[in-house]
Amino acid sequence: MHCRSSRAGLEIISWKKMSGKSYNVPPSAEFVARVSGIATMAKLPFQETAEGLDAAFIGVPIDTGTSNRPGARFGPRQIRAESAMLRPYNGGTRAAPYESLMVADIGDVNVNLYDLKDTCKRIREAYRKILKTGCIPLTMGGDHTIAYPILQAVAERHGPVGLVHVDAHSDTGDVILGEKIGHGTPFRRCVEEGLLDCSRVVQIGLRGSSYSPDAYAWSRAQGFRVVQADECWHKSLVPLMAEVREQLGAGPVYLSFDIDALDPAFAPGTGTPEIAGLTTIQGVEIIRGCRGLNIVGCDLVEVSPPYDATGNTALLAANLLFEMLCVLPKIKYYN
């Protein structure tokens, strides 16, 4: 299923001559107005399943696992709307994802907004089907609860995975208001079920007030590397990511990016903001620093559009998801 603009058609033909295979290509805003058409991620074609795709954008529109401000159920929709600004090439790294992989938007998981446990079951089943095709999912959240059922499906296919977790919070709580499942508990559940290779887990950007003197003791006890936000202040994270790549090695890796890792000055549209966070530049450095890792899935979560009337948080999220696409295995780069 391919884009229908004449310009996009010419691009597909030329890329087929170079690669021997044609790919989905977003239409250029030079020829097709950004405000036209159905809002898919990056104006890519929509298809109903992951069949035939190397990577796919998928939404999980829930906020029933949140502990503070709701609204993340609208995150996927707003991210798609703001993603109309994206262009086919990465101007910083010169990555050419649409000359490398077959990519499409496969819509949203049909979640149950009245039953979080049932929603987790639906997510797990949906991702089993996606992963069975060999497709790499790039997920638009939705609150961070979704990482748990997604990683259940990922680990079924790949075994315990390494994790790059970018967040203001460790999300390793045990019980919240008597419940084991919520956006503050996913990685505790993942460890308990053996979904993570704990020696290959790094958490970046953690900060804020806490309920104990050392809020990250549990993470460290599991073998996670914890990089608190104040360790990142006023510096490039390129050296850190070189160390992360060495630690994570060649095994499968999942990238989970909570938008609240970034300072609320940059990303106010989120449910649990914390001051003194990462910059947008550092967020991009982290994702670009994942180039070379064997990434088997990604998510960008906790965008809550009602708390950012400008749309900038969702625009930032769309760009970070594009950066994730650009570091997947087998991406072509122009030197």
PLY file of the C-alpha trace (Angstrom):
ply
format ascii 1.0
element vertex 335
property float x
property float y
property float z
element edge 334
property int vertex1
property int vertex2
end_header
0.00 0.00 0.00
1.75 3.18 -1.17
1.26 6.93 -1.11
-0.64 8.22 -4.13
0.83 11.67 -4.81
2.66 11.97 -8.13
5.81 13.14 -6.39
5.73 10.24 -3.93
5.17 7.87 -6.82
8.29 9.17 -8.57
10.28 8.75 -5.37
9.10 5.16 -4.98
10.14 4.35 -8.54
13.60 5.88 -8.12
14.16 4.13 -4.80
13.10 0.83 -6.33
15.81 1.20 -8.97
18.41 1.77 -6.26
17.30 -0.90 -3.82
15.44 -3.49 -5.83
12.44 -3.00 -3.54
9.79 -0.33 -3.22
8.84 1.24 0.11
6.07 3.35 1.57
7.03 7.00 1.24
5.32 9.89 3.03
4.09 12.54 0.58
6.20 15.69 0.40
4.65 18.91 1.71
6.17 20.53 -1.38
3.34 18.91 -3.31
0.68 17.76 -0.80
-0.60 20.15 1.87
0.23 19.04 5.40
-3.29 19.83 6.58
-4.89 17.53 4.00
-5.69 13.87 4.29
-6.30 11.47 7.16
-3.93 11.95 10.11
-1.63 8.94 10.18
1.83 8.96 11.73
4.09 11.01 9.44
1.31 10.80 6.80
2.34 7.23 6.10
-0.14 4.80 4.58
-2.50 3.03 6.96
-2.90 -0.72 6.92
-4.83 -2.97 9.26
-2.11 -5.47 10.16
1.69 -5.62 10.38
1.95 -8.14 7.54
4.72 -7.23 5.12
6.09 -4.44 7.32
9.56 -4.09 8.78
8.38 -1.48 11.30
5.01 -0.04 12.24
3.66 2.85 14.25
0.82 1.81 16.56
-1.19 3.69 19.16
-2.28 2.48 22.59
-4.72 5.17 23.78
-5.13 4.59 27.51
-4.72 6.66 30.66
-6.54 4.38 33.10
-3.22 3.49 34.73
-2.33 7.07 35.61
-1.88 8.30 39.18
-2.18 12.05 38.60
-3.39 14.02 35.57
-5.30 12.07 32.89
-5.39 12.74 29.15
-2.77 10.36 27.74
-5.55 8.45 25.98
-5.51 11.33 23.50
-1.73 11.12 23.01
-1.65 8.93 19.88
-4.20 11.09 18.09
-2.35 14.34 18.82
1.05 12.87 17.99
-0.28 11.80 14.62
-1.69 15.28 13.97
1.60 17.01 14.82
3.65 14.44 12.87
2.55 16.07 9.61
5.63 18.28 10.07
8.00 15.34 9.64
10.00 14.95 6.44
11.44 11.71 4.99
15.12 12.25 5.88
16.85 12.90 9.19
18.66 16.20 8.70
21.00 15.56 11.63
22.12 11.98 11.03
21.26 11.72 7.31
19.26 8.57 7.98
16.92 7.48 5.18
14.36 5.25 6.93
11.94 5.13 4.01
14.69 3.91 1.70
15.47 1.16 4.20
12.33 -0.33 5.71
8.70 -0.89 4.82
6.82 1.23 7.35
3.13 2.04 7.88
0.70 3.16 10.56
-1.39 0.20 11.74
-3.82 2.15 13.89
-4.61 1.62 17.57
-5.07 -1.30 19.92
-8.77 -1.59 20.74
-8.41 -0.94 24.47
-11.01 -1.35 27.22
-11.23 1.98 29.06
-13.29 0.39 31.84
-10.92 -2.48 32.70
-7.14 -2.00 32.88
-6.38 -5.70 33.28
-8.43 -6.52 30.19
-6.66 -3.71 28.34
-3.30 -5.28 29.23
-4.54 -8.60 27.85
-5.65 -6.91 24.63
-2.29 -5.16 24.26
-0.36 -8.37 24.85
-2.41 -10.25 22.26
-2.12 -7.45 19.71
1.67 -7.30 20.07
2.03 -11.05 19.80
0.44 -10.79 16.37
2.64 -7.83 15.36
5.86 -9.47 16.51
4.96 -12.78 14.88
5.28 -11.06 11.49
8.83 -9.90 12.27
7.72 -6.26 12.43
9.30 -3.87 14.94
6.59 -1.89 16.78
7.01 1.83 17.49
4.31 2.63 20.01
2.53 5.88 20.74
1.10 5.96 24.28
-0.92 6.07 26.29
0.36 5.89 29.85
3.40 3.85 30.85
1.34 0.86 32.00
1.47 -0.30 28.39
5.18 -1.18 28.59
4.35 -4.21 30.76
2.07 -6.14 28.35
4.18 -5.05 25.38
7.31 -6.46 27.01
5.44 -9.66 27.83
4.93 -10.15 24.09
8.46 -8.98 23.22
10.07 -11.41 25.69
7.96 -14.28 24.37
9.56 -13.74 20.99
13.07 -12.60 21.89
13.66 -13.85 25.43
14.69 -11.47 28.23
15.67 -8.15 26.67
17.88 -5.23 27.54
16.11 -1.97 28.27
16.88 1.69 27.73
14.34 3.41 29.98
14.19 7.21 29.78
11.93 8.67 32.45
11.59 11.00 35.42
10.38 8.01 37.45
11.72 4.49 37.90
8.25 2.90 37.49
9.32 0.05 39.74
6.67 0.45 42.43
5.05 -2.67 43.87
1.51 -1.66 44.82
-0.35 1.60 44.22
-3.67 2.02 46.05
-3.83 -1.76 46.37
-3.25 -2.40 42.65
-0.29 -4.23 41.12
-0.80 -2.83 37.61
-0.47 0.88 36.84
1.89 3.33 35.24
4.18 3.33 38.27
4.71 -0.46 38.37
5.47 -1.88 34.89
9.16 -2.60 35.30
8.70 -4.27 38.72
6.25 -6.65 37.06
8.66 -7.18 34.16
11.48 -8.16 36.52
9.23 -10.51 38.48
8.27 -12.31 35.27
11.83 -12.53 33.92
11.14 -10.32 30.92
14.29 -8.20 31.35
17.99 -9.03 31.27
18.67 -6.95 34.37
22.40 -6.65 33.69
21.46 -4.87 30.47
19.01 -2.27 31.84
19.73 1.46 32.10
17.35 4.09 33.49
18.11 7.71 32.54
16.64 10.97 33.82
15.22 9.85 37.17
14.49 12.66 39.61
11.96 14.31 41.89
10.77 13.92 45.45
10.28 10.41 46.76
8.71 8.24 49.45
12.06 7.00 50.80
15.63 8.29 51.18
16.76 6.25 48.15
13.95 5.83 45.65
16.18 3.87 43.28
17.64 1.29 45.65
15.38 -1.45 44.25
16.50 -0.73 40.68
20.17 -0.88 41.66
19.60 -4.09 43.61
18.34 -5.74 40.41
21.51 -4.73 38.58
20.06 -1.76 36.69
22.31 1.16 35.88
20.57 4.27 37.25
21.52 7.65 35.81
19.76 10.37 37.77
18.88 13.63 36.07
21.34 15.70 38.11
24.15 13.56 36.68
23.06 14.80 33.25
22.81 18.52 33.94
24.88 20.87 31.73
26.50 18.16 29.65
26.22 16.17 26.45
24.99 12.59 26.86
27.00 11.27 23.92
29.69 9.81 26.25
27.03 8.19 28.43
25.42 6.51 25.44
28.78 5.10 24.33
28.93 3.37 27.72
25.31 2.22 27.36
26.00 0.64 23.97
28.94 -1.24 25.43
26.85 -2.44 28.39
23.88 -3.57 26.28
25.96 -5.28 23.61
24.50 -7.24 20.71
21.42 -8.73 22.39
17.84 -7.56 21.85
16.97 -4.17 23.36
13.69 -2.38 24.02
13.59 1.43 24.20
10.94 2.99 26.45
10.78 6.80 26.54
8.45 8.62 28.91
8.02 12.22 27.73
8.23 13.37 31.36
11.94 12.54 31.28
12.22 15.95 29.64
11.87 19.08 31.70
8.28 20.42 31.74
9.63 23.63 30.20
9.97 21.56 27.01
7.17 19.02 27.53
4.42 20.37 29.79
1.76 18.12 28.29
2.21 15.13 30.58
0.53 13.68 33.61
3.28 13.60 36.24
5.76 16.42 35.48
8.98 16.85 37.48
11.21 19.93 37.40
14.92 19.96 36.45
14.69 17.34 33.75
16.53 16.52 30.56
16.61 18.89 27.60
15.23 18.10 24.17
18.81 17.96 22.90
19.68 15.33 25.50
16.58 13.34 24.57
17.71 13.27 20.96
21.26 12.35 22.02
19.95 9.36 23.96
17.94 8.04 21.03
20.67 8.66 18.46
23.06 6.99 20.88
21.04 3.79 20.51
22.21 3.44 16.91
23.94 0.11 16.55
21.88 -1.63 19.22
19.60 -4.51 18.28
16.37 -2.64 18.94
13.31 -4.89 18.80
10.69 -2.36 19.91
10.18 1.21 21.13
7.57 3.29 22.84
6.95 6.98 23.54
4.45 7.40 26.35
2.62 9.81 28.68
1.81 12.61 26.22
-1.30 14.33 27.63
-2.51 16.91 25.08
-4.98 18.70 27.39
-2.02 20.06 29.40
-0.30 21.64 26.39
-2.62 23.71 24.24
0.29 24.62 21.94
0.69 21.04 20.74
4.46 21.28 21.29
4.67 18.23 23.55
3.04 16.07 20.90
5.23 17.64 18.21
8.28 16.77 20.29
6.97 13.23 20.73
6.45 12.81 16.99
10.02 13.88 16.33
11.40 11.53 18.98
9.46 8.64 17.44
10.95 9.54 14.06
14.41 9.51 15.69
13.61 6.03 17.02
12.70 4.85 13.53
16.01 6.22 12.30
18.10 4.06 14.68
16.44 0.74 13.98
18.63 -2.03 12.54
19.24 -1.96 8.77
18.63 1.76 8.37
20.52 3.36 5.50
22.58 6.49 6.18
24.02 8.90 3.64
27.64 9.71 4.43
0 1
1 2
2 3
3 4
4 5
5 6
6 7
7 8
8 9
9 10
10 11
11 12
12 13
13 14
14 15
15 16
16 17
17 18
18 19
19 20
20 21
21 22
22 23
23 24
24 25
25 26
26 27
27 28
28 29
29 30
30 31
31 32
32 33
33 34
34 35
35 36
36 37
37 38
38 39
39 40
40 41
41 42
42 43
43 44
44 45
45 46
46 47
47 48
48 49
49 50
50 51
51 52
52 53
53 54
54 55
55 56
56 57
57 58
58 59
59 60
60 61
61 62
62 63
63 64
64 65
65 66
66 67
67 68
68 69
69 70
70 71
71 72
72 73
73 74
74 75
75 76
76 77
77 78
78 79
79 80
80 81
81 82
82 83
83 84
84 85
85 86
86 87
87 88
88 89
89 90
90 91
91 92
92 93
93 94
94 95
95 96
96 97
97 98
98 99
99 100
100 101
101 102
102 103
103 104
104 105
105 106
106 107
107 108
108 109
109 110
110 111
111 112
112 113
113 114
114 115
115 116
116 117
117 118
118 119
119 120
120 121
121 122
122 123
123 124
124 125
125 126
126 127
127 128
128 129
129 130
130 131
131 132
132 133
133 134
134 135
135 136
136 137
137 138
138 139
139 140
140 141
141 142
142 143
143 144
144 145
145 146
146 147
147 148
148 149
149 150
150 151
151 152
152 153
153 154
154 155
155 156
156 157
157 158
158 159
159 160
160 161
161 162
162 163
163 164
164 165
165 166
166 167
167 168
168 169
169 170
170 171
171 172
172 173
173 174
174 175
175 176
176 177
177 178
178 179
179 180
180 181
181 182
182 183
183 184
184 185
185 186
186 187
187 188
188 189
189 190
190 191
191 192
192 193
193 194
194 195
195 196
196 197
197 198
198 199
199 200
200 201
201 202
202 203
203 204
204 205
205 206
206 207
207 208
208 209
209 210
210 211
211 212
212 213
213 214
214 215
215 216
216 217
217 218
218 219
219 220
220 221
221 222
222 223
223 224
224 225
225 226
226 227
227 228
228 229
229 230
230 231
231 232
232 233
233 234
234 235
235 236
236 237
237 238
238 239
239 240
240 241
241 242
242 243
243 244
244 245
245 246
246 247
247 248
248 249
249 250
250 251
251 252
252 253
253 254
254 255
255 256
256 257
257 258
258 259
259 260
260 261
261 262
262 263
263 264
264 265
265 266
266 267
267 268
268 269
269 270
270 271
271 272
272 273
273 274
274 275
275 276
276 277
277 278
278 279
279 280
280 281
281 282
282 283
283 284
284 285
285 286
286 287
287 288
288 289
289 290
290 291
291 292
292 293
293 294
294 295
295 296
296 297
297 298
298 299
299 300
300 301
301 302
302 303
303 304
304 305
305 306
306 307
307 308
308 309
309 310
310 311
311 312
312 313
313 314
314 315
315 316
316 317
317 318
318 319
319 320
320 321
321 322
322 323
323 324
324 325
325 326
326 327
327 328
328 329
329 330
330 331
331 332
332 333
333 334
